[in-house]
Amino acid sequence: MAAAIKSSYGPYRFAAALITSVKRDPLQILEELQTGVGKQIQFCRPDIVVSERQLVAAFAAAATTTMSGAARSRRIEVEFLLRLSCQTQIQDAIKAAGLKGSEDKIIAAVITTGDLDPEKILINIAEKLGGKIEPFRRITSTENLMKTYCIDETQLKAIPKQDTIDPLELIIIEKVVSSYVG
C-alpha cells in the first residue's frame, strides 16, 4: 500500500494515511479500534497537516519525548497529537487537531511496538470506517495553516524562495520539532 506514510524510531513503528469517503463516525469506533496490546491509534483532522513530513516529524518528536521520559502524556498517541498540533496542553491539542465528529476525511495514525504492522492496522481502520486510503495531499489553504500555527507573512518571507522548499512547511515542521525542547 503505497499511500501509507511509514517510519520507525526506537521501539516504535508508525504508519499514517489520509482516509477519505468515511462513512462511519470515527469517534464512535475509535474505542473499538484501540483495543489490543502494542498498538495506539490517533485520528486527526487533515486540515491541520501541511505534509507527510509533518506527520513523521510529530511521530519522531512523540517517540523521543516518550523514550526520554519527558512526554506530557502517558500515551504516545496523545503525545503525537500534542506534537502534531504544536500545543502544550492536551485539551488545546484536541481542540486544534481533534475530530469534531462525522468527518468524511481524516488522518489516521497508528503507532505500534513489537511485531505488529501499523500499515495492516491502517487498512483495517479504513475498512471499519467504510473509507479508502488515498495518497496524502494538502486539504486546506495556506491561510488556514498560517492561522492554525500562528505564522505571519514576515516569517514566510524570511525563508528564501526555492522550487523545492515550501516555506510554510519548513516553519510548521520547525515548530513541531521544537515543540518538545525546553
N, C-alpha and C positions, 0 to 999 in steps of 0.2 A: 504494500500500500504506500505509494509514493507521496501521498498527500499529508501523511503524518510528519510532524516535526519531532525529531528524536535527539536525545542527549543522555549522557550519564555523568555522574560525579560522585566519587567516593562509593558508598554502598547503594546509591540511588540510581534508578533508571527512570527516564522521563519520556513521555510522548504527549503531544498535544495536537489538536486539529480543530479546524473550523467545521462545524456541523450545521448544515442548512436544511431547510424544509422540515424542521422539527414539528412533529405532530402531537407529542405528549408534553405536558408541562414538566420541564427539567427539575423544578423544585420538588415536585411530587414524587419523583422516582430517585432522587439523589440518595436518600437514606437506604433504599433497597440496593442501590449500586455500591454503596460504601461498605457493605458487609464483607468481611473477609480479612484475613491477616496479611500484612505485607503490601497492601495497596491503599493509596489515598487518592481521592478524586476531587477535583475542583472545577466548577463551572464559572465562567465569567462572560460579561458582555463583550462582543467583539469590537464595539465602538471605542474601546479604550486601548486597543492594541495597534501599534504602528507597524509592526513587522514580526516575522518569525524570530528574528534575533532578540527582540524584546522578551519573548516568551522564554527563550533559552537563558537569557541573562537573569530573568527573575527566578528561574529554576536554580541556576548556579548560586545566586545570592541566598535563596532559601536553604539550599543544601549546605552552603558554607556556614551560615549562622546556626543551623541546626546541629551540625557536627561540632562546631566550636563551643556550643552551649550558650551562645549569645542571641538565640532566637527570642522573639517577643511572644511567640505562640508555642505551645507544646506539640502542635500538629503541623507537619511540614506543608500540608496543602493550604492551611491558613497562612503560614509564613510565605508561601508562594504568592498568595493573593495580596498580602502586605507589600511584598517587593514589587510585584507587577504594577500595583496602583501607586507606589511610592508614598504610602501612608505609614504612620507610626502607630496608629490605634486601629484595632480590629474593626470596630464599628465604622470608622471612616473608610477603611478598605472595602467593607461590604457595601457601604453607600456609594463609593466611587466605581466599583467594579462588579458588584454582585448583581445577580439576576433579579428582576422585578417580578417575574412570573409570566408565563405564556409567551416567551420569546420564540421566534421561528428560526433564529440563528444564534448559536452560542459557540464559545471556545470551550472545549473540554480538555482538561489536563489530567494526566494520570502519572503518579509517582509510585514506583514500586521498589521493593527490596527483594533480595534473593533471586529465585529463578522466574518469577512472574514477569511475563512480557507485557509492558504497558500498551504496546500497539494493539495486541489482541483484545485487551480490555476496552480500548477506544472503539474498536469495531463493534463490540458487544453494546457499548453505550449508544452508538449511533443507531443500532438495530432497535434497542429498547425505546429510544426517542422517536422512532419512525422517521429518522432523518438520514442524510447522506453526508459522508465526509468529502470535502472539496479542498483543492489546493488553497492555501491561505491567500487572502487578499485583504487590503485595507478596506474597511467597511465605512469609515467615517471621514469627515472633512479635516483638513489641516486646522481650520479654525476651532473645531471641537476638541481636537487633540491639544492644541495650544491652551485652550481654556481648562481642560481636564488637568493638565500638568503644569499650569501657571507659567507658561512660556510666552515671552513677548517678542515683538518684531526685532528689537535690538539684539536679543540673544541669537535669533536666527541669522541676522545679518553679520554677526561676529564670526561665523564659520564661512570660510571661502567656498564659493560655489564650484562644484566639480560634477562631472557627469555621473560618477559612480557613488557619490555620497549624498544622502538626504540629510540636510542639517537638522531637521526636526527629529528624525530617527536617532541621530547621534546624541542629541540633547536628552531625549527620553531615556535612551539606554544608559547614558551617564547618570541620570537621576536614579534609575533602577539600581545600578551597580553601587552607587554611593549611598543608597538608602540604608545600607547596613553598616556603614562606617560611622563610628562615634556614637 
